[in-house]
Amino acid sequence: MGKLLLDYGSGGKASYRLIKDIFLKYLGNIYLNKLDDAVCLEQIKSPVVMSTDSYTVDPIIFPGGDIGSLAVHGTVNDVAMLGARPKYLSCGFILEEGLDLALLEQIVCSMAKAAARAKVLVVTGDTKVVPKGAVDKIFINTTGLGELMLQAPLSGASAKPGDVIILSGTIGDHGLTILSRQKGISFDTKIKSDSAPLNVLIEKLLNQVPEVHVLRDPTRGGLATTLNEIARQSQVCCLIEEKLLPIKEEVRGGCAFLGLDPLYLANEGKFVLILPEQYERQALDILKQDELGKDACVIGKIQSAPIGKVVLQTTLGGQRLLDMLEGEQLPRIC
């Protein structure tokens, strides 16, 4: 298919061919096919939930996903965490001159599959081609819109003392996958990203569980940072037990080898669920029936003090404070 030229960003015939032959080929729908400068969304009800994010992950293709599927999953999940049903995405592409067009097509195809799985449409977008070296291959920005399914949006400020903390599955998979690829490290076991759309599972959960207080996806900064954010927003303490944390043995071993803490590694297909204890069993039953929630478990409780802190009950019987991540364990994770 050749290489991407600066001409493809000119707005002329080359740009049109790029849009038609790759983007419309995989992402085309009644909205995008009009090729207008904006889109009128007639089939969305207020109140509307909106989120935006940019993706610069390195490498752009990794075990378990690529930058295209990650861009869809990440934004869809952010919208879903407020208790909304994601419906539409916009996508902006910053492309490096000389990018292999076959690689671009592979990524766009992956985005289309991810969007279909998440039941969302890409309805508008933009493409810019920049000189070689101005960007590393491809960066993607996505904005998501969704319909609120609840009377009020969920918030990290809504955790209450006595609530249980549920984690939808194992942690650290995505972060360790990316780091091992960046550093060229191979492990005996296959480690892959957990990147996945969580919105369908979350909608099922919200439709069947009478009361949910908090939903959050522990992406950059990992579980420990996410719980710190919730503890500060809600002015409570998150007490979690080390022995209850679901961590795959290959992730635990890889972290030990590299000197990393899985509590601070990014996840792209897991979420934290905080709700009243009386709904714990009902929520776990729903989660475990789904492939994306099969490893769900309770990892702790919400307490009234110490306010704004996350406390880890260690396997040795002691306690230690878990602070937010300082700096980054690894760059360009998403």
N, C-alpha and C positions, 0 to 999 in steps of 0.2 A: 504493500500500500504506500510505501515511501515514507518520507519524513515531513514533519510539520514545518511550514515556511511562514515567515512574517506576513506574507500575502494573505494567509488564512485569517488574519485579524484585521484586515483592511476594511471590512464591511462591504466588499464587492462580491464578484462572482465566486472567488475562492472561499470566502466566508460562507456564502450560501451553500456551496457544495459540502463544506465541512458540516454545517448544521443539518442538511438534508441526508447526507450519506452516513452519518454516525449518530448524531443526537436524535433526530426525528425517527431514524430507523429503529431505535430501541426504546426511546422515551416518549414517542409520539402519542397524542391523545387529542380529544376535541378542543382542549384549551391551547396546548402547545402548538398544534398544527396550524393555528391561525397566524403564527409568527408576528403577532403584534408586539408593541413595545411594553405593554402591560397586560394584565389579565383581569377580567371581571368575574368574580367568583359568586355565582348566584345561588349555589347549593350549599352554603355554609350558614349556620345559625349562630347568633350571638348568645352569650359572650364568647369571644374568640381568644384562644391561647396561642401565643407566638413565641418562637425561640429561634436563635440564629447561632451558628458556629462555623469555624473554619478548620480545615483539615490539611495538615502538612506532613503526615506520618512518613517516616523513613524506616524501612523500605516501603514502597507504595504497594507492593504485593507481598503478602506474608501468609504463613500457614493459618488457615481459618478465615481469610478474607483479603481485602485490598482497600485502597483509599476510597474507591467508589461505594462499595457496600457499607464501609465504616461511616461515610458521610451521611448516608441515608439512615442507618441505624442510630447513630448518635443524636441526630436532630429529632427523629421520631420518638426516641426514648425520652428526650428532654421535655417534649410536649406532653407525653403520657404521664410524666411524674407529677403534673399538676392536677391529674384526674381528667384529662381531655382525650378525645378521640382524634388523632392526627388524620388529616385529610389531604393536605396539599403541601408541596415543597417547591421552593425556587432553588436553582443551582447556578452558582457563578464559578467559572473555570478560569484560572490563570495558568496558561500553558507556555512551556519553554520552546523556543525555536529549536527545531531539530528533533523534537519528540517523535518517536516511532508511532505512526498512525495506527498500526495494528495494536499497539499497547493501549492507545487511547480508546480504540473501539472495544477492547477487552474490558476496560474499566467502566465505560458507559454501559456496556451489556450487563456487567455485574450490578451497576446501580439500578438498572431496570428490573432485574430479578429481585433485588432487595426491596424495591418499592412495591412490586407486586405482592411479595410475601407480607409486607407491612400494610398492604391495602391503602396505599397513598398514591397520588398522581404528582408528577413533576409538571407544573403548569406554566412556568416561566423561567428564563435563565439568561445567562450572558457568557460570552467567551472572549477572552483577551489573549493574544499571543505576544509574548515579550521576548526581547533579544536573549540569545543563549547566555546563560550565566546569571540572568536577572532573577530566576526562580529555579528551583530544583525539580525539573520535569513537570510536575503538576501540583497545584494547590486547588482545593475546592472549598467554596463557601456555600452552605445550605441554610435556608430559612424555612421553618415549618409553621403551618397554621393548623389549628385543630378546634373542635367544638368541645366546650366544657360539658362533661357528663354529670357533674354534681351541682348542688345549689351554690357551693362556694369552692374555689380552688384549694387543693391541698397545699400545705406549706411546711417548711422546715421549722416554723415557729409554733407548731401545733402539738408537739409531743407532750404527754402528761405523765407525772409520776404514777407508777403502777403499770404503765404500758409495757408490752413485750417488744423486743427487737428481733425481727425475723430477717434472715438473709436468704435470697432466692437461690443461691448456689455457691460454688467454690470461687475463691478469690485469687487474684494474681495471674491468671492464665494469660490475659492479653499483654500485660506489662512484661512478663518474662519472655513471652514469644518475641516481642519487638526487640527487647534488649539482646537476646541471643542472636537475632539476625543482624542487628547493628554491629555486634562485636564479632560475628563469625564463629560463634560458639555452638557446637553440636552436643546434644545430650543423648544418652542411650535410649531414652523414651521420647516419643513424639509429643511435643508441647505445641498447642495451637491456640489462637485467639478465641475468646468466647463471644466475639462480635455477633449480635443478633438483635432483631426488633422485639421489644418487650410489650408493645402496645396492645396486642390482641390478648395476651395473658392478663395484663393489667385490667383491661376492660371486663374480662370474665370475673376477675377478683372483685372489682368495684360493683358489679351487678349482683353479686351473691353475698358479699360480706356487708353487714349493716353499717359498720363504722370503721373507717380508716383515718388515721391522723396524719401520717407522713409517708411519702414515697420519695426516694432519692436513688439515683444511680451513682455508685462510687467510681467515677472515672478518674481523671487526673488527681493525684494525691491519695487515691485509694480509699479503703474503708475507714481508716483512722481519721483522715482529713474530713471526710463526709460526716462522720459522727460528731466531730468537733464543731462543724458548722451547725448541725442540728442542735447540739447542746447549747451553743451560744445563742442561736435564734430563739429557742424555747426556754432558755434560762433554767435548764435541768442538768442532770448528770446521766451520761450513758455508761452503764456498767455492763461490760461484756466478759465472757469467760473464755480463756484461751483454749481450754479443752473442747469447747463447742464449735470453734471456728472451722468451717469446711475448707480444707486446703489439700489439693491433690499431692500425693507423695512426690511426684516428679517436680512439681512447683516448689514444694518445701525443700527438696534436695538441691534444685537449681539455685534457690535463694541462699541456701547455706553455703554453696560453693562460691557464689558471687558476692556474698556479704550483704544481701538485700533483705529487707523486711517485707513479707507479702502483704502486710497490713497497709503499706503505702504504695503498692503497685496498682496501676490502672486496671479497670475492668470495663468491658464494653457490652456485656450481656447479662448483667446482674443488677439487682436492686435491693435496697433496704426498705423494709416495710415495718412501720410502727403503728400499733393498734391496741385497743383494750385487750387484756388477757383473756376475757371471756370469748373472744373470737379467734383465739390462737389456733385451735384444732381445725376449725372450719377453713381458715385461711391456708393452713398447711395442706389440708386435703385437696384443695383446689390447685395449689401450686404443684404438688407432687404428681398430679394427673397429667401435667404438661411436661414435655421434654425439656423445656427451658427452666422448669422449676423442680425437677426431680430430686435435686440435692438440697432443697430448701430446709432450713432448720432454725430454731430459736437460738440466738447467740447471747442474749442478755435481757436486761430490763432498764426501764427509765426510773431514776431516783430523783429526789428533790435536791440532793446536795452530794458533792460540792458543785455549785452552780457553774455551768459553762465548761465542765470538764468531762473527759472520757477516761474511765478507769478500767484497766485490764486486770482481771483476776487470773493470776498465773497458775500454771499446773503445779507449781511448788507450794502454793498456798498463800503467796504474797500478793501484793497489788502494786501496780505502777501506772503512772499517768501517761496517756498517749497524747502527744501534742500534734498540731498540724504539721504537715510536711514542710521542712525548711529547704528551699531550693528545689531541685529536681533530681530524682534518682536516675532519670534518663531523659534525653531530649527528644522532641518530635515524636511523642507517643501517640498522638491522634491528630 
